Amino acid sequence: GATFMAAGSSAPELVTAFLGAFVTKGDIGVSTILGSAIYNLLGISAACGLFSSVVSRLSCWPLFRDCLAYTISAAAVLAMIADNR
């Protein structure tokens, strides 16, 4: 089951990388990495919430914490690849 979950969550990045390498013959770049991560964080979480039969009460703290962690992570990725080496 874990293998199928990993393949499903990485499918958007895999398809975009395949299209970038073989169809458009271009560099896919940072947008593929960050876009796939956004889909994995938001799209899969939203789908789980939509198909859940339980109503959950959420506070602002988890959303703020996760957005802050993602912003720091995205800034770190951009800082590491900014020099193109």
C-alpha positions, 0 to 999 in steps of 0.5 A, spaced: 500 500 500 505 504 501 508 503 494 502 505 491 501 511 495 508 514 494 507 513 486 500 516 487 503 522 490 509 523 485 505 522 479 504 529 477 511 531 478 513 524 474 508 526 468 511 533 468 518 531 468 516 526 462 513 531 458 518 536 459 524 531 457 521 528 451 515 532 449 517 539 449 525 538 450 525 543 455 528 544 462 522 543 467 526 547 473 523 549 479 516 550 478 515 543 477 518 541 484 514 546 488 508 545 484 508 538 485 509 539 492 504 544 493 499 539 489 501 533 494 500 538 500 494 541 498 490 536 493 491 530 497 489 533 503 483 536 500 481 530 497 482 526 504 477 531 507 472 531 501 471 523 502 471 523 509 465 522 513 467 526 519 466 533 520 473 536 523 474 542 527 480 546 525 484 551 529 488 556 525 495 554 528 496 548 524 494 551 518 499 557 520 504 552 522 504 548 516 504 554 511 510 557 515 514 550 514 512 550 507 515 557 506 521 556 509 522 549 505 521 553 499 525 559 500 531 554 502 530 550 495 530 556 492 536 559 495 540 552 494 539 552 486 539 560 485 546 560 483 545 554 478 550 550 480 
